[in-house]
Amino acid sequence: MKEYLDNLDIQVKFDGNKIIDVRYDGEACAICTSSTSIMSELVIGKTLDEAKEQWELLQEQADKYYDDVERIYERRCTTNL
C-alpha cells in the first residue's frame, strides 16, 4: 500500500480581527488540496473564532462520513464471508 504525505503551508492575512486572505503552498493529494481551497474560501470575511467554528463543523462532517464508510465496508466484509 502506498503512503501519502500531505505538506501544506497556510498563511492567513487579517485586517483587524477579520480574515481577508488565505494562501497555501506545498505538496498534497487532490483531496487535501481541494478541501484546503474550499476551506480557504469559506473563512474569508470571518473572525478567527468563526473560522475555528467552521473548521470544527467540517471536521465533524468528515468524521461522520468516514464512520459511515467504515460501517458499510465492515458490513460488506462480514456478509461476503
C-alpha positions, 0 to 999 in steps of 0.5 A, a space after each residue: 500500500 502506498 503512503 501519502 504525505 500531505 505538506 501544506 503551508 497556510 498563511 492567513 492575512 487579517 485586517 483587524 480581527 477579520 480574515 481577508 486572505 488565505 494562501 497555501 503552498 506545498 505538496 498534497 493529494 487532490 483531496 487535501 488540496 481541494 478541501 484546503 481551497 474550499 476551506 480557504 474560501 469559506 473563512 474569508 470575511 470571518 473572525 478567527 473564532 468563526 473560522 475555528 467554528 467552521 473548521 470544527 463543523 467540517 471536521 465533524 462532517 468528515 468524521 461522520 462520513 468516514 464512520 459511515 464508510 467504515 460501517 458499510 465496508 465492515 458490513 460488506 466484509 462480514 456478509 461476503 464471508 
